[in-house]
Amino acid sequence: MLNIYKMQQIHYIAAQAPKLRHKKNSFFTRMKKISHSKIQDIINLTESTYIVRLEKNNFEFKAGQYLVLNIPGENMAREYSIYSEENAPYIDLLIKEVTNGKLSKELKYIKIGTKVEISGPFGFFILRDRDLNQGAHFTFVATGTGISPFHSMVLSNPGLNCEVIHGVKHNVEAYDSADYPIGCYKACTSRDQGVNYFGRVTNYLKGREIRKDSIYYICGNSGMVGEVSGYLELQGIAPENIRTEVFF
Ligand SMILES: Cc1cc2nc3c(=O)[nH]c(=O)nc-3n(C[C@H](O)[C@H](O)[C@H](O)COP(=O)(O)OP(=O)(O)OC[C@H]3O[C@@H](n4cnc5c(N)ncnc54)[C@H](O)[C@@H]3O)c2cc1C
């Protein structure tokens, strides 16, 4: 049971979140040079999810990393995982318009040709060379736009030995499912009777044998990431073979 002290701590951390984001962003700004990139296109995938296509210029990254994007003159820097493959001539970001959100709403209607600020790449949620060289098996678990780093990893590493498990509400949110090798991608749909599995990713995982020789990458909301990583540990997966990225 949570005691009063613990609850106060949780409230304090929640209250600090926006300030921490600001501090984190100023830290990023100091650490990495900001460059400008033109919006080349906005591609709507569903009513609320879209791709922002940016000029790549000299921006290099490893699949799984993210960048920080800001509209010049506005203090709204936000992190976005890169959706496109490492060698694509552009950078794609897969963005969900958040109800009551700021940047995710504004970007959806931004004028093509607008210059935005980007910095990065950031993050260590990438495939290790050692694992790739050994032909390791990877299990990627995502919810919503948490699929973004895995889309980039799969496209950047043809023949990757992997399974992608994607939790979404509706069938239309199985974004670009045809981009994955046949049999690799499974959508777990919680509201529509799905093509692959009707229910949440956690239930999908609990209903089957957990591969002990796989390296697990989990990305999405903190609730799912915590639940899935906890379950995998209980199933005997070593913590060093469970990697996580939390979006919110
Ligand atoms: C490392 C990292 C990578 C990220 N990559 C992506 C990405 O590839 N695509 C993407 O869409 N977002 C991604 N995010 C989230 C993104 O940075 C923003 O938080 C999001 O776009 C909301 O920004 P906003 O300004 O519209 O809303 P804000 O005003 O910043 O937030 C409004 C509220 O929405 C919550 N929220 C944030 N994201 C979601 C969501 N997807 N669904 C429901 N609630 C949410 C926030 O926690 C907050 O409570 C990533 C975050 C991190 C930390």
PDBQT file of the ligand as one rigid body, heavy atoms in Angstrom, charges set to zero:
ROOT
HETATM    1  C1  LIG A 301      11.829   9.672 -26.489  1.00  0.00    +0.000 C 
HETATM    2  C2  LIG A 301      10.434  10.087 -26.953  1.00  0.00    +0.000 A 
HETATM    3  C3  LIG A 301      10.028   9.796 -28.241  1.00  0.00    +0.000 A 
HETATM    4  C4  LIG A 301       8.750  10.145 -28.659  1.00  0.00    +0.000 A 
HETATM    5  N1  LIG A 301       8.362   9.805 -29.917  1.00  0.00    +0.000 NA
HETATM    6  C5  LIG A 301       7.093  10.081 -30.324  1.00  0.00    +0.000 A 
HETATM    7  C6  LIG A 301       6.652   9.658 -31.624  1.00  0.00    +0.000 A 
HETATM    8  O1  LIG A 301       7.389   9.031 -32.390  1.00  0.00    +0.000 OA
HETATM    9  N2  LIG A 301       5.374   9.968 -31.965  1.00  0.00    +0.000 N 
HETATM   10  C7  LIG A 301       4.518  10.644 -31.126  1.00  0.00    +0.000 A 
HETATM   11  O2  LIG A 301       3.349  10.898 -31.514  1.00  0.00    +0.000 OA
HETATM   12  N3  LIG A 301       4.924  11.050 -29.895  1.00  0.00    +0.000 NA
HETATM   13  C8  LIG A 301       6.189  10.790 -29.495  1.00  0.00    +0.000 A 
HETATM   14  N4  LIG A 301       6.599  11.214 -28.241  1.00  0.00    +0.000 N 
HETATM   15  C9  LIG A 301       5.699  12.098 -27.464  1.00  0.00    +0.000 C 
HETATM   16  C10 LIG A 301       5.933  13.556 -27.917  1.00  0.00    +0.000 C 
HETATM   17  O3  LIG A 301       7.215  14.006 -27.477  1.00  0.00    +0.000 OA
HETATM   18  C11 LIG A 301       4.903  14.529 -27.342  1.00  0.00    +0.000 C 
HETATM   19  O4  LIG A 301       4.792  14.305 -25.949  1.00  0.00    +0.000 OA
HETATM   20  C12 LIG A 301       3.527  14.377 -27.978  1.00  0.00    +0.000 C 
HETATM   21  O5  LIG A 301       3.557  14.640 -29.366  1.00  0.00    +0.000 OA
HETATM   22  C13 LIG A 301       2.528  15.351 -27.326  1.00  0.00    +0.000 C 
HETATM   23  O6  LIG A 301       3.009  16.659 -27.506  1.00  0.00    +0.000 OA
HETATM   24  P1  LIG A 301       2.001  17.907 -27.446  1.00  0.00    +0.000 P 
HETATM   25  O7  LIG A 301       2.798  19.149 -27.416  1.00  0.00    +0.000 OA
HETATM   26  O8  LIG A 301       0.956  17.790 -28.511  1.00  0.00    +0.000 OA
HETATM   27  O9  LIG A 301       1.237  17.682 -26.089  1.00  0.00    +0.000 OA
HETATM   28  P2  LIG A 301       1.699  18.125 -24.637  1.00  0.00    +0.000 P 
HETATM   29  O10 LIG A 301       1.089  19.434 -24.352  1.00  0.00    +0.000 OA
HETATM   30  O11 LIG A 301       3.189  17.998 -24.519  1.00  0.00    +0.000 OA
HETATM   31  O12 LIG A 301       1.083  16.933 -23.792  1.00  0.00    +0.000 OA
HETATM   32  C14 LIG A 301      -0.267  16.766 -23.494  1.00  0.00    +0.000 C 
HETATM   33  C15 LIG A 301      -0.467  15.458 -22.747  1.00  0.00    +0.000 C 
HETATM   34  O13 LIG A 301      -0.470  14.344 -23.666  1.00  0.00    +0.000 OA
HETATM   35  C16 LIG A 301       0.308  13.257 -23.165  1.00  0.00    +0.000 C 
HETATM   36  N5  LIG A 301       0.767  12.468 -24.354  1.00  0.00    +0.000 N 
HETATM   37  C17 LIG A 301       1.915  12.570 -25.024  1.00  0.00    +0.000 A 
HETATM   38  N6  LIG A 301       1.930  11.718 -26.075  1.00  0.00    +0.000 NA
HETATM   39  C18 LIG A 301       0.733  11.069 -26.052  1.00  0.00    +0.000 A 
HETATM   40  C19 LIG A 301       0.131  10.082 -26.872  1.00  0.00    +0.000 A 
HETATM   41  N7  LIG A 301       0.759   9.565 -27.951  1.00  0.00    +0.000 N 
HETATM   42  N8  LIG A 301      -1.114   9.654 -26.561  1.00  0.00    +0.000 NA
HETATM   43  C20 LIG A 301      -1.783  10.156 -25.502  1.00  0.00    +0.000 A 
HETATM   44  N9  LIG A 301      -1.260  11.098 -24.672  1.00  0.00    +0.000 NA
HETATM   45  C21 LIG A 301      -0.026  11.551 -24.941  1.00  0.00    +0.000 A 
HETATM   46  C22 LIG A 301       1.397  13.954 -22.372  1.00  0.00    +0.000 C 
HETATM   47  O14 LIG A 301       1.958  13.069 -21.421  1.00  0.00    +0.000 OA
HETATM   48  C23 LIG A 301       0.637  15.106 -21.724  1.00  0.00    +0.000 C 
HETATM   49  O15 LIG A 301      -0.007  14.668 -20.552  1.00  0.00    +0.000 OA
HETATM   50  C24 LIG A 301       7.867  10.843 -27.786  1.00  0.00    +0.000 A 
HETATM   51  C25 LIG A 301       8.297  11.154 -26.494  1.00  0.00    +0.000 A 
HETATM   52  C26 LIG A 301       9.548  10.770 -26.074  1.00  0.00    +0.000 A 
HETATM   53  C27 LIG A 301       9.973  11.093 -24.657  1.00  0.00    +0.000 C 
ENDROOT
TORSDOF 0
